[in-house]
Amino acid sequence: MRHNQTIILLLVFVLSLGKVYSQGQEYKFSLAEAQTFAEENSFQTKLAEMEVEKSERKVKETIGIGLPQINASAYYNNYLELPVQLIPAESFGGNPGEFAEVVFGTEQSMGFDATARQLLFNGSYFVGLQATKVYVDLARNEKEKSEIEVKNMILTLYGSVLVAEENAEISKAIFEQLKSNYEEAEELYKEGFISQEDKDQLQLLYINARNSYQQSERLVPITKDQLKFVMGIELDAELTLTDSIQLIIESLPEASFLDNEFNLEQHIDFRTINTQLEATKLQLKEKKSNYLPTLNAFYTYQENSFSDEFNFFSESPWFPSQLAGLQMNLPIFSGFSKRNRVQQAKLDLQQVELNRTQVERQLQINADRSRSDYLFALNQYENSKENWELAKRIYRNTEIKYREGMSSSTDLTQANNQLVESQGNFVRAALQLIQAKAELNKALNIN
């Protein structure tokens, strides 16, 4: 009996562990902590980090081309039947015009060689080495841009979750209040104190509030899953946000912040197009370098052995040979292909220069527009917050009057509609303000 109880306890313990494990990990983040976590764990930043590492590996690969290149090879030949050669027979006292059949060489041979090469001069190589370092800068720029984008996405999604949670709480409070009013109206209707129309009116408000509350409740886990996805955490994990929507809103800058001067030179997009311009210049330089000669040095060591039997490691002698030299390749005529490649590279450079001007102007437009959008969103939020407080006060007063018989169900319905409308406007304005701040960060290159 005691043995069976022990087994049961062990099974319960294992099952409880499995249940805890299946619930997923728990996370608690402030906005700043969520942004830092996402910078290290989001899919986007991880991919950008891999691109940086790939570009750094490419630099090392290119450097390796200029280092000594050493190769070795070995061979073994076995003639199953030696080839026959014909020579004039009269050379050995034979009749003129006749040929003698002779066999040269041995049935088996073995050998090996090792060759070392060193690049001495190649214009394309040296330009390519410069270009790979520029591509590292491009990859790092993309990584920095990814970090900025991820932080702004976290700001928007973090705010979306908080707004969804607050909307659910507000909808719940309205629903519970209307539920209480409806239940009270039902009792009053049964006692004959109010009409069918008044009861039905309150029932309609109650049903609408219930639908609104249920919809707002469903929206919370959906927006939270979106935040988890961007942060790079498991969707089954428990996520708790420690900052409130009021704290996020209060941390946003006031309108005076928009007077700060826009620094175009430090914007990541502008720095990226400048790096692309540098890379395109190097591409042009590389095409021109193909007109230059290339020079390589080489050294080869070789040993061979010949025998009619496989005795290369015992009796058969080995014959060494060595060779050292220089090899120069001088391009003379390529059917104008090099010239056309140079012209294409010049056109590429002109395109990037034109794109640079376009990016410069577009960034300035984005900065001006984002400032205007943020100021508008800030004003909208302040107005909607004031309207929301006013609508709550109107509804409370109307509800009191309704209970005292000084107001009709129509007045209560109108006050409730105003309350619901102002609630929606307030929630949307809060979200739009956070989104406007994220766009402002992106436009002004705020990290």
N, C-alpha and C positions, 0 to 999 in steps of 0.2 A: 504493500500500500504506500509506504513512504517512498519507494522507488518511483512509483507512478506519479506521485505528487511532485517529485523533483523534475520529472520529464515535462509535466504540464507547466510548471513554473518557468522552465527554460524556454518552452515554446512561446509562452506569453511574453517573456522578455525579448526574444528574437523578433516576434511580430510587432511589438511596440517600437523596437529600434527601426524596423522597416517602415513603420508608419511615420516616425519622426523624419527619417531620411527622405521619404517620398514627398514630404511637405515642402522640400526645397529650402534653400538658404534664406535667411532673413537679412534685409538691408535697411539701414536708416541713413538718410542723406539730407543735408541742407542743400541749397542751390549750389553753393560754391563746392561742396564735397561731391555733388553729382557731376558737376562739370569736370572736376579733376579726375574722378573715376572714369568718365567717358573718354577723356583725353588719352587714358592709358589702355582702355579695354574695348572701345567701340571698334566695329568692323572697319570703318572708314579710316581711322587713325592707324590701325594695325596694318592695313594695306599700304598706306602711305609710308610707314616705317619700313616695310619690305621693299618698296620702290627705292628708298634711300640706300638701303643695304645693297640692293642690286646694282645701283649706279656706282657705289663705292667698290664693289667687286669688279665692275667693268673697268674702272681705273686701274686696278691691280692687273687685270687681264691685259690691258693695253701696255702697261709698263713691262709685262713679261715678254711681249713681242721683241722689245729692244734688248733683252738679256740673252746670254749665250744659249743657243739651241743645240742640244746634243742628242744624237740618235744612233742606235746600234742595230745591226742585223746579222743574221747567221744563215748559212745554207748547207745543205747536204745533197749531192747528186749521185745517182747510181744508174749507170747506163746498162740496161738489160741487154742491149746489143749496141756495140760501138759503131759509129758512123764510118762508112767507107769513103776514102778519097781516091780520085784517079789522077795519076801523074804520068807524064810522057815516059814510055818504057825505054827509049833510046838513051835516057840519062843514066840508066843502069846497064847499058850494053844490049838493050833489046832492039827490036826492029823499029825503024822510023814509022810514025803514024799510029803506033799501037800505044795503049795505056796500061799501066800496071796498077793493080788494086792494092792500096795500103791502108792501114789503120793507125791513127795517131791517138795519143793520150792514154789515160788509164780508165779503168771501169768505174772507179769511185773518186769523188773529190769532196772536200769539206773546207769551209772558210767562214770568216767573220770579219766585220769591219765596224768602225765607230767614226762618226763624222761630227765635228763641232763647227757651228756657224755663228758669226757675230755680225749684227747689223752695224755698219759704220755710218751710213748716211741714207736717210729716206725722208724727204720733205713731208710726205703724207703722214708718216708715223709721228713726227714731232708735233704737227698740227693736230692730229688725232688725239695725242696725249693731252693737249690743252683743252680740246673739245670735251673729253670725258670728264674733266674737272668741272667744266661749266654745266654739264648734265647733272652732276652731283648737286650743284647749286639749284638747278631747276627742281630736282626731286625734293630738296629741302624746302624750297619755296612752296611746293605743293603740299608737303607735310604741314607746314605752318598754316597754310590756307585751310587744310582739312581740320586742324585744331580749332581755328576760329569758327568755321562752319559748325563743327560739332558743339562747341560751347553755346553758340546761338540757337542751335536746334534744341539743346537741353534747356536753355532759358525758356523757349517757346513751349516745349512739351511739359516741363516742370510747372509752368504757369497754367497750362491747359488742364493738368491734373488737379491743381489747386482750385481752379475755377469750376471744374466739373464737380469736385467734392463740395465746394461752397454752394453751388447751384442745387446739388442734391439736398444739402442741409436746409436751405431756404425753402425748397419745394416740399420737403418733409414737414417743416413747421407750418406752412400754409395748408398742406393736406390735413395734418392733425387738427388744426384749428377748425377747418371747414367740416371735418368729420364730426367733431364735437358739436358744432352748430347744427349739422344735419340731424344727428341723433337727438339733440334737444328739440329740434323742430318736429321730429316724428312724434315725440311724446306730447308736444303742444297740440299737434294736429289731432292726435287720438282723443285729447281732452276737449277739442273743439275751440281752442284759443286762436289758431291761425287757419288760413284757408289752404285748400289743395294747391292752389297756384303758388303760394309762398313756400310750401313744403317742396314742391317740384322744382322751384327755382333754386333752393338750397341744395337739393339733390343733384341738380345739373352742375352746380359749382363744385360740389364734392367729387363727382365722377371725373370732371375735367382735371381737378387738382390731383386726384389719384393717378390718372394717366400720365400727367406731367411728372409726378414724383417717380413713378416706375421707370419712365424713360430716362430721367436724370440719373437714377440708380444704375441703369444698364450702361450708361456712358462712362462711368468712373473706371471700371476695369479695362474698358477698351482703350481709353487714353493712357492709362497706366501701363498697359502692355506696349503701346507705342514708345513710351519713355524707356521701358526696360530694353526694348529692341535696340534703340539708338545707343543706350549706355553699354550694351554688350553683356547683359546679365540674363539668366535663365528666365523664361516666361512664367515658370511655375514658382519662382521665388517670391517671398513676401517683401514688398517694398513699402516703406513708410517715409513720407516727406515731413521733415521737421520744421521747415519754414512755412509761414502762413502767407496767404495771398496779400494780406495787408502789409506784411513785412516786405514782400517783394515789391509791391507798389511804392511803398515809402522809400525803398532804396533806389528807385529810379530817379534820374536827375531831373531838376526843374528846368523851366524854359530857358533860364539864363545860360545853361550848359551849351545850348545851341549856338551861342555867340563865339565859341572857341574856333580858332582858325583851322581849316582843313589842310592837313599835311599830305599833299599828293605824293611826294617823294618817298614816304615811308609806307604807303599803301602796298599791301602784298601783291595785288594785281599789277600795279605799276612796276614794282621791282621784278616781277616775273616776266613781264614783256621786255624789260631791259635786259634780263638774262637771256631771253630768247633772241634778242637782237645781237647780243655778243656771240651766241652760238651760231647764228646765221652768218655772221662775219667770218667766223672760223671755218665754216663750210666753204665759203667762197675762197678763202686762203688755201684750203685743202685742195680744191679743184685746180687752182693755179699751180700748186706744188707738183702736180703730176707732170709738168713740163720739165722738171729737174731730174737729173740722173740719180740712180740708186747705187750704193756701193756696199758690198758684203765681203767679209773675210771668211775663209774656211780652212779646216785641217781634217785630213782623213788618215786613219791608221787601219791597215788591212793585213790579214794573214790567211794563207791558203795552203792546203795539203792535198796531195794526189797519191792514189794507191789503187792496186787491183784487189785489195782486201780491206776489210774494215779494221784497220790497225792504226788509226789516226792518233790515238792516245798512247801508243806504245812504240812502234817502230817507224812509222811514216814521218818524214821530216816536214816542218812547217816553214813557209817562205813569207817573210814580212815585207811590207811596202808602206811608204808614207807619202802623203801629198799635202802641200799647203799652197794657198793662193788667194788671189783677190778676184772678185767678179763685179764688173760694172755694167749696168744696163742704161743705155742712153736712148730715150724716146726721140724718134726722128719725125715720123709722120703717122697720124692715126685717123686719117680720113675726116678731119675736122670734128671728130667726136669730142675730143677734149675741149675744143673751143666752144662747142655748143653746151657742154656741161658747165663751163664757166659762165656763159651767158644766162643759163637757167639759174645758177646760184646768185647772180646779180639781181635777177628779177625776184627771187625769193627774199633777198635783202630789202629791196624796195617795198615788197608787200609787208614785211615785218615793220619797217619804218612807218608805213601808212597805218598799220594796225596800232602801233604805239600812239600815234596821234589820236586815233579813234578811241583807244582805251583811256587816254588822258581826259578827253572831253566827256566821255561817258561816265567816268568816275566823278567828275565835278557835277554833272547833272544828277547822278544818284545821290551825292551828298546833299545837294540842295533839296531834292525831292524828299529824301528820308527825314531831313530836318523839318520840312513842312508837314509831313505825315505824322511825325512824332508829336509836334505841337498840336495838331488837330486832334490826335488820339488823346493827348493829355487833357485838352479842353473838354472833349466828349466824356471822358471818364469823370472829371470833376462835376460836369452838369448832370450826368446820369446818377452819380452818387447822391447829389442833392435831391434829384427827382425821386430816387428810391426812398430816401428818408422821409420826404414829403408824402409819398404814396402810402408808406406804412402808417404815418400819423393820421392821414385821412381815413384809412381803412379802420384803424382802431377806434377813431371817433364815430365813424358810421356804424360800426358793430355795436358800440355802446348804445347809440341812439336806437338801433334796431331792437336790441334787447329791452329797451325801455319803452318801446312802442312809438318812438318819435320819428322813426324812419322806416321806409318800406323795403321789401326784398329787392325791388328794382334798384334802389339806392345802394344796397349792399352789393348787388351784382356789379353795378358800375364801379364801385370802389374796389371790388376784387379784381375786375378786369384791368383797372389802372395799376393795381398792385402787381399783377402778373406781368403786364407789359413793361412796367418800370424795372421789375426784377430781371427780365430778359435783356433789357437795354443795359442795365448795370453789369450783368455778367459778360455780355458781348463787349462792352466798352473796356472792361478790365482785361479781357483776352486781347483785344485789339491794341491796347496800350503796350502790353508785353510783347506782342508781335512787332509793333512799330519800333520798340527799343531794340529788338533783335536785328531788324533791318537797318536801324541806325548804326548799330555796332559793325555790321557788315560793310556799310557804305563808308564809315569813317575809320575802318580798320582798327576797331577797339577790341583788344584781346583780353 
